[in-house]
Amino acid sequence: KKHTCLFFSIIPRSNWIDLYHMTISRFITFWGFLLYITEEVKKLQASMEHARVIFFFFACVLTFVPFHALAQVDSYEFDPEVTCVDRGNYTANSTFAGNLNRLVSSLSSLKSKPYGFYNLSSGDLSGERAYAMGLCRREVKRDDCLSCIQIAAKNLTQQCPRSKQAVVWYTHCMFRYSNRTIYGRKETDPTLSFRAGELISASRDDFERLQRELLNRLKDIAAAGGPIRKYAQGNGSASAGYRRFYGTAQCTPDLSEQDCDDCLVYGFESISSCCDGEIGLRWFCPSCNFRFETWRFYEFEAELEPDPPAIQPADSPTSAAKTERIGKGKGGSKIVIAIVIPIVLILLFAICLCLVLKRKKNKSRGRIKVLGNSGSVAEDEFSNTETLLVDFENLKAATNNFSSENELGRGGFGSVYKGVFSNGQEIAVKRLSDTSGQGDIEFKNEIILLAKLQHRNLVRLLGFCIQGQERILVYEFIKNASLDHFIFDLEKRQLLDWGLRYKMIGGVARGLLYLHEDSRYRIIHRDLKASNILLDKEMNPKIADFGLAKLFDTGGQTMTHRFTNRIAGTYGYMAPEYAMHGQFSVKTDVFSFGVLVIEIITGKKNNNGRSSDDEDAEDLLSWVWRSWRGDLILSVIDPSLATGSRNDILRCIHIGLLCVQESAATRPTMASVVLMLNSNSFTLPTPSRPAFVLENVIPSNVSSSTEGLQMSSNDATVSELSPR
């Protein structure tokens, strides 16, 4: 790669056109070679396995293509830019110096993160605590990102040996430290700017208008990103007199949407005051950055949606092209892209050939194929997750073409069918309808999360299928359907004695504890309810439906909650802070668990109160709370539990009331709940008033509407709502 960049840098500008023509000529020759290879592949296909055919094709391609042509041509390299902020100094033997040194040393033991953002602190909560933050460019590999931040941190402390605040920008990363909290705070000072110094030759007003449109679009997408990544990329429309232009915008993901928006606006205004009409700009500050060029300098083709899933980044781009820092008079140069064009076309041809061969391949019926980073469907979406792809024809055969006789249930999301593969394996097939509230984001979310989770109280995902408009999930077959079919049915709940109900409560609690504390990721389910608890043949509960689940990665911080502008869940199970303000945490699931416990013991739905025909009836939580306060708690117990242990039942009601307390801070964690359930010697605190106890019940056949916020009854799901 180094030699390739040197090769590009020494080519005179007068020879660029000749180089381009030479490359096109070679590409035409190579196209003929590909046609020959295609014919050979067709001959081999009858006798070779699919994987071997693909291997043969790419071996031929790599044999023909010169290795130097694969080198990337964008480096935009610049020397490290260090700013020692003049906001106080520290001494060599001070507490802050020790904390800062420990923080920098700890970087060497960190594990790389897929989204390129690091937030650290060292020391106690006194004024001598050291805080630090690192952020990498979108396309930098995770290991290279961590290495860049480690080098930046070490050099920054050497360059600013006494400064309490400092920041350094490298080509691929930024690192800063401070003696005050910097997480979640917008910082626009100091700034760093570069420009290429090339003026447009066409209408400046038209160019500036298109430039503003692109930057504003990228700003909105980046600001709307989630807590993992706030990044956007895209291109602007070309106009007469100049080429198409491209841009990226990025904020540190700890910022709120408004702070990210304000930071980028500040940068746009700073650049417009000095560089209107110029092509080739970069601007940095501690909290955000953006870039604007007339060539596609980023690695990924498509414009990214907010908060994309973690994918495997491409190699860091590199070349000898330099830019000019504002006010310093360094010469700029253009980037040679003649080699890149044919390589992109070659790769597109190779992908098309792979897709054709894949469609012709005969898949064995009744088998689930593990698909890694290959496959014709949603490759970028699932590149970091070992996904399970099931052939649509196999599912049609397993369910007798989705026969109504095999239908297990139907809901707003679509239908669930029982299926049997040819090898005898029983499956449950969830076929989403076009009008499903579970869209592509929720569909992808459930696949990514469930593929990584393994617990006896979580439903197991066997695979998925995407074909045309079809969106299908394949689960292990659970014989006894969901909990709501039993607990809210007057006849079936007679089958649930206290022993079974207690086992269900304990199983759900252990499943939530696994999601919150014991799995690789901290996960908030956000839609825990009776219809999402499946019961196997031994009546063991399994938590299902992870379409609304959220990762709760704190980045090493002691953060207890987050906010979202997409409120989704089910009326009657939603915690008050989440329903009204979009604040979610592990305590959100704890609230839902408390409602579920009370429903299991009373046999009544939360939104139905004591009588579904009485519009003035109390809601379930108000009724149970009033009975608890009035020493009438035995009256709320399901009469079919007459033979159960009264002490155990009352203890579980007590735990349920602790879980539905109005204040999230007073609710127990699931670890505490499991301990309470398993140890009668554990003294339970006195519960405070539950949430919503003063509100009247909303009949199950009527939806409430407040300021345009649509809420559903507790047998349906709310999605994409704005917090009040």
Secondary structure, DSSP 8 states (H G I E B T S, - for coil): -HHHHHHHHTS-GGGHHHHHHHHHHHHHHHHHHHHHHHHHHHHHHTTS-HHHHHHHHHHHHHHHS-GGGGS---------EEEEEEEEE--TTSHHHHHHHHHHHHGGG----TT-EEEEEES-SSTT-EEEEEEE-TTS-HHHHHHHHHHHHHHHHHHSTTEEEEEEE-SSEEEEEESS--TT-----S-EEEEEEEE-SS-HHHHHHHHHHHHHHHHHHHHT--SS-EEEEEEE--BTTB--EEEEEEE-TTS-HHHHHHHHHHHHHHHHHHHTTEEEEEEE-SSEEEEEESS--SS-SS---SS------------S---EETTS---------TTHHHHHHHHHHHHHHHHHHHHHS---TT--EEE-S--SS-TTTTTTS-EEE--HHHHHHHTTTT-GGGEEEEETTEEEEEEE-TTS-EEEEEEE-TT-S--HHHHHHHHHHHTT---TTB--EEEEEEETTEEEEEEE--TT-BTHHHHT-TTGGGG--HHHHHHHHHHHHHHHHIIIIISSS-EE-S---GGGEEE-TT--EEE---TT-EE---TTS----EE-S-EEE-TTTS-HHHHHH-EE-HHHHHHHHHHHHHHHHH---TTTTT-TT-TT---HHHHHHHHHHTT-GGGGS-GGGTTS-HHHHHHHHHHHHHHTBSSGGGS--HHHHHHHHH-TTS-------BTTTTS----TT---EETTEE---TTS-EEEE---
